[in-house]
Amino acid sequence: MEAPPGPQRLLAYAPGVLLLLAIGLLAKVTESWVNGTVKAHHWTFPNIEYVLWAILFGLVVANTVGIPKIFRPGIGSYEFWLKIGIIALGSRFVLGDVAKLGGTSFLLILVDMTIAGAIILLVARLLGLSGKLGSLLAIGTSICGVSAIVAARGAIRARNSDVSYAITAILALGAVSLFTLPALGHLIGLTDHEFGLWAGLAVDNTAETTATGYLFSDEAGKLAVVVKSTRNALIGFVVLGFAVYWASRGQADAIAPGVGAKARFVWDKFPKFVLGFLAVSALATFHVIDKGGLASLANFSKWAFLLTFAGVGLNTDLREIARTGWRPLAVAVVGLVVVATVSLGLVLFTARVLHWGVAAG
């Protein structure tokens, strides 16, 4: 049930947003206390960032006591805070760096998406999944997780059950990525630039991509956001391709002929917050915003991401993931392994052989 309009709607969001803030602040305090205690006693213990603490606390709450109804509207706003945080993060980049990194990641995304998408579709067919569920898993894994699946839902006339299975499988992969990729990155000896590029290419959902990058380092987190934003920009084109395919088989609504109709379709699916990120980056590049304003925006992005990370944990229902069944999860796991392996190879090749690189501001 939607919250009523006006001030009452804002009040409906307040409890959940306060819970996000409370968990985020608890994570910051925990990080400081644990690191201080370890240093004082000269213990050997990994430096756990507040990002992971926020996700863990959220997971514990969601999967033990559960989320009372009064908190759900505000908790669901974590994706809003993610988008606002990404827009504000544009203050940390100049357009030249964005263009260079975006161009590099665009080429890598095309290769990664083609290989991973083909393998996921093949595995889905071998395991007997419906063609549209396989399409949703391929779209979600290779482009933009849940957002891409939702965008494709109506375009290919997917069943609600297929959409639910695909979303649950993608969310499970996001959780796996959070807890495995940063550790693997440190084990392999990736630099901040290399890991940020890898996280941006390999992790499905934007929220989990951001969290995974920041779990490695602040620099890696910023780069991961830019690369993932490039992937997000391709949602409309990929969904259009699948829509045309299923329409040609008489199993989806036909796309109106003409370049204009297809352009409108792509624009409708395009994530508009990417334009906000570029706009803020342009303002920073041409010094329209002074140093104080840039510092405020950068600080605001950190607070917005703090709410996002808490929301990632609170919105992960492990019981729902377990009820999905093994076949969609198996396809998603294959997708994660393929995407992670292919993208890591591409990252190492471009960074260490071709020496392509860019630093965030």
N, C-alpha and C positions, 0 to 999 in steps of 0.2 A: 504494500500500500504506500503510495507516494505521500510525502509530507505536504501539508497545506501550503499555499503560496504566501509570500510576504514574510514578515518577521517571524511568524510561527514556523515557517520552513527553516529559517536560519537556526531557530531554537532547537528544532528537531535534529540538526547536525551537531549541535554543541556538545552533547555528552560523548559521542564517538570521537570527535576531534580532540577533546580533552583527554580521552583515554589514549589516543595516539601520542599526544604530547607527553603524557605521564610516562608511558613506556619508553619513549625516546629519551626523556630526561633520566629515567632510571638506568637506561643503557649507558648514557654518558657518565653518570656517577659511578656505575659499576666498572666501566673501563678505567676510570681514574683511580678508584680504590684498589682494584686488582693489580694494576701496573705499579701503583705506589707500594703496595704490600710486597710484591715480588721484588722490587728494587731494594726495599728496606731490609729484606731478609736474604738478599743475594741468591734467590731461587732461580732455577732454570725453568722458565715457563713461557710459552708463546705469547706474543703481544696480540691480544684479541681486541679488535677494533669495536667501537660502539655499534657499528653497522650490524655485526653478528649478534651482539647482545640484544639489540632491538628485535631482530628477527626471532631469536630463540625465545625471548620473553613473550612475544606475540604468539609463537607456536604453542608454548605451554598453556597460555590462557585459552586459546581457541580450542585446544584439544583435551582440556581437562574440565574446567568449569563451564566452558562454552561462552558464547556471546549473547547476552540478553538483548531483546528486541530494541530497547531504547538506544543502544549503542550502534546498531547496524548502519543507519544512514551516514553517520559521521565516519565510521570506519571505512565505509565504501568510498569515501572521498579521497582515499590515499592516491588514486590515480590522478585526481585533480592536482594534488600537491606535487606529484611527480612531474606533470606537465609544466606547472608554474616554476618548479625548480630548474627544469631544463631550459626554459625561456630565460630565467635569471642567470643561468650558467653561461649564456652567450656573452656576458660581460667579461669572461675570462679568455675569450678568443678574439683574434683579429680575423677579418674576412680572408686574408691570404692563407692563414693556417687552416681555416675551415675548408677553403677551396682545395688546398693541397691534400689534406687528409681525406676529404670527401671524395676527391677524384681517385685517390689510391684505393680507398675502401670500396668504391663503386665497382671497380674492375674485379676486386677480390670477391665481392658479393655475387656478381654474375656467375663466376666460376663455381663458387661454393654452392650457390642456390641451384644451379643446373645439375651438379653431381648429386647433391644431397636429395633434391626433389625427385630425381629419377629413381634413386635407390629406395627411398621411402615408398613411392608408389608401387615399386616392384615387390617389396617385402609385404606391404598391405595386401596386395593381390595374392601372394603366396600363402598368407595366413587367413585368407577367406574373408577379409573385411570388405564392406561395400565400397564401390568406386568413389562415392562421395565422401565417405569417412576417410578413405585414403587421401583424397584431394585435400580435405580439411587438415589432416595431419601434415601433409607436405607443405601446404601454405603456412601453417602455424610454425612449423619447425624451421623452414628456410627463410621466412620473412619476419613476422612480427607477432608470434604467439597468439594470445587471446584476441587482440585487436584485429588481426588479419582474419581469424576464424569468424569473428562477429561480422566483419565486413563482407566476407564471402557467403555467409549464411543465406541471405536472401537472393544473392546474385546467382547461386547454383541450385537454389531451392533444396537445401539440405534438410534432413529430418532433425527434429529437436533432439532425438536420442543420439544421433551422430554428432551433433554440435556439442552436447554435454560430454560425450566420451572424449572428443578431441580436446576440449578445453581442460578437462580433468587430467588427461595425459600430458598436455603441455605444462600445466601447473606443477605436476609431479616432476617433470624434467627441470623446471626452474629451480625447484628445491634441491634437486640433485646437483645441479650446476653450482649453486651457492656454496655447497659444502665440499665440492671436489675440485673445481677449476682453480681457485686461489692456491690451494695446497699443491696441485700439480704444477702451477706456474712457478712457485718457489722451488719445487723439486727440480724442475727442468732448468731453472736459472734464467727465466725470462726477465727482461728489463720492464720498467713501467710502461714504456711505449709499446713493446711487444705484447704485454698482457692486456693492455687497454684495447689494442686492435683485436686481439683474440677474443676477449669477452664480448666486444661489440659485434663480432661476426658469429660467435658460437651460441650465445644465450638467446632464448626466444623472446620472452616478455621484456619490455622496456624497464619495468621496475626491477626485475631480477638481474637484468644486464647492468643497470646502474649499481645495484648492491654488490654484485660480483666484482665489478671494477673497483669500487671503493674499499672492498675487503682486502684487495691487494695493496692499493695505495691511493692517495688523493689524486695523483697525476694519472694513474691508470683509469680511475673512475671518470675523470673528465674526458679522456680520449674515448672510452667505451661509449659514453653518451653521444659523442659526435658520430662515431661509426654506426651506432644503432639508429640514430636519426636518419642517416643515409639509407639504411635498410628500410626504415619506416616509409620513406618517401616513395618506395617502389610498390607499396601495397596496392595502389590502384591499378597499376599495370599488370601485376600478377593475378589479381582477382579478375580483371578483365579477360585475361587469357583463359582462365578456367571457366569463366561464364560463357565465353564464346564456344569453348569445347563442348560443354554440357548442353548449350542451346542447340548446337549442331546435331546433337543426338535426340533432340526433342524433350530433354529433361530439365530445361531451365528456360526462363523467359528470354526471348531473343533481344539482343542489343540493337537499337535502332541503327540503320546504316548511316554512313557518313563520318567524317573526321570529327565534326562538332559534337555529335552525340557521344562518341567514345571519349573525347576530351572532357565532356561534362561528367561522364561516369568516373573517370580517373580523378577529377577534381573533387567529386563527392566523397571518394574514399581517402583522399589525401589527408594526412594528419596535420591539421592547421598549426599545432604548437611548434612544428619545425620552422614555420615562417616567423613565429615569434622569436625563436632562438636566433635566426639569421638577422632579424631586425635589431635586436639588442646588440648582436655582434657588430653590425654596421655602425650603430651609435657609438660603440666603444672604439671602433677602428678610426672613425673620423673625429674622435674627441668631443663629441656632443655631450657626453656624460663626463663630469670631472672625476678626479681620483677618489674623492669621498663617496660619490654616487656609485662608482664601480665597486668600491669596497663594501658598500651597503648591499648591493645586489648580490655580490659573491657570498656575503654572510647570510642573506635571505635564502639563497639557494641551498645552503647547508641545512638551515632549519626546515625548509620544505622537504628535503631528502630525509631528514630525521623522521618526519611524520610518515613518509613513504615507506621507509624500512620497517617501522613498527606495523604499518598496514600490511606489508607482505606476509609477516608472520601471522597476524590476526586473520588474514583471509585464506590461510592454507589449512584446509580440513583434511587431515591424514585419513580419517575414516571414509570420507567420500572418495578419495583416491583409491583406497583399498577395494571399494565396492565397484569400481569401474570394470574390473576383469583384466585378464592378463594380456589379451591380444592387442588392444589399442596401446597398452603400456609397452608391450614388446616392440611394436612398431616405433613408438616414440623413443624408446631407449636406443634402438638401432639408429634412429635419426640423430639423437644426441651424439652418439659415438662417431657417426659418419661426419656430421657437421663439425664437431670438435676436432677430429683428426685432420680432415681436409683443410679447415681454416687454420689450424696450427701450422700445417705444412706450408700454406700460402704465406702466413705471417713470417715464418722463419726465412722463407725464400726471399721475400721482398725486403725484409729488414737486414738480413745478414749476407745475402748474395747481391741483391740489387741496391742495398743501402738506402731504401726509401724511408724517410722519417720526418717527423714534424713535432715540435714541442708546443704544449699549451701555454697560453700567456698567464 
